[in-house]
Amino acid sequence: MMNSKLKTNLIAMQHLVVALILIPKGYDKIQHHYNLIGWIILSMGIVVLGYFIYQKIKKTSNHYVTIAVHLFESTALFLTSYVYFIEGKRFLPYITLLAGIGFLIASLLHSYKLVKAKN
């Protein structure tokens, strides 16, 4: 079994990876004159990066914020996957789609465990 500190660091790193996917993609869309979708994706990436920094500084987690961030990241990855499909990319849309589904499942499991713990 993983120790707690390693697990916490790995969980935090997933947010950094998502931000590093969203920010360049948003910037790329802005450079190709798709301002609306580019700014949306870029903004979502900045929010996720901000959450990563916040989580590293505070070193605490709130279950409700974690669920909200996972849903937010899921939505952002679904949007990015859609953009990749429109661009005709071959494998990237499926990778981001699977990651979005993974974040959606993680948020559902986290909320299920939270409800179960209250009962």
C-alpha positions, 0 to 999 in steps of 0.5 A: 500500500502507498504511504499517505504523502506519496498518494497525496502528491500523486493526486495533486500531480493529476491536477497539474497534468490537466492544467498542462494539457488545457493551457497550451491548447487554449493558447493554441486555439486563441492563436488560430483565431478561435477566441471564444473556445480558446479563452474558455479552455485557457481559463479552465486550465488557469483555474485548475492550475490555481487549484493545484497551487492552492492545494500545495500551499494549504496541504488540506483538502475539502471533500466538496471542493474536491468533488467540484474540481473533479467535475470541473476538470471532467467538463474541461477535458470533455470540451478539449476532447471535442476540440481535438475531434473537430481538429481531426486528431487521431488519438488525443481525443480518445485520451482526453475523453478517457481522462474526462470519464475518469474524473467523472467516475472519481467525482461520483465515487468520492461523493458516494463515499461522502454520503455513505460516511454520513450515514 
